[in-house]
């Protein structure tokens, strides 16, 4: 079984989002989820991926990132 490699993993777990009940709470949650979308799975140390399942998972990460970017932009505009 191959192990997925996540490069430049710097974000904290989502459970560590600042829970201060203020006007930016929802924004912090969305931003935490968005940061997690930067994680990509690879099958080698060079960052390449040839596993069809992992390729699909990476594509879904990109799709989630796009949707979260739109939501964050709309929330910031309020």
N, C-alpha and C positions, 0 to 999 in steps of 0.2 A: 504494500500500500504506500502510495506516495504522500508526502506531507506538503500541504500548501504553504507557500512562503509569502509573507506579507512584508513588503519593503516600506521603510520609513513610517512604521506604525508609531505615531506620536500621540494620538488622541486617547483620552481617558474613556473608561467605560461610561455608557450612557447613564448608569445609575448614579454617577457622580455629578450630574448637572446641578448647578446652584439652584436650590429650591426656594429661594427667597420669593415670597408672593408679591411680586411687583409687576409693572406693566411690561417688563422684558422677559418674563418667565417663559411664555410660549415661544418666543424667539430663541431663547437659549436651548430649549428642547429641540427645535427644528435644526438649529446649528449643530448640535451634538450628533443628531442623526446624519446630517449632511457630511460632517467630518468623517464619520464611519464609512461613508461611500468612497472615500479615498483608498480604502483597503482593496487590494486586488490579489487574487490567487494566482500562483505560478507553479509550474511543475519543475522548474530548475532554478539555479542560483542566478541566472542571467535575466530573470524576470519574464521569460517567455512561457507561454502556456499552450500545450497541445492536447489537453484533456477536454473533450467536448462539454462535459458537465461544468468544469471550471470556467470555460469560455462563456457559457450561458450565464453562469453566476456573475461573472465580471460585466457582461452586457447588462444584466439586471441592476447591478450597482450603478452603472452609468445612467440608466433610465431613472432610477430613484434619485440620483443626484440632480438630474435635470428638473424633475418635479419639485424637489425640495428647494432648488434655487429659485424657482418661480414663486413658491409659497413664501420663502423668506423675503424676496423682493416686495411682494404684496404686503406683507406684515410690516416691513420697514417703512413703506410708503404711507401707512396709516398714521 
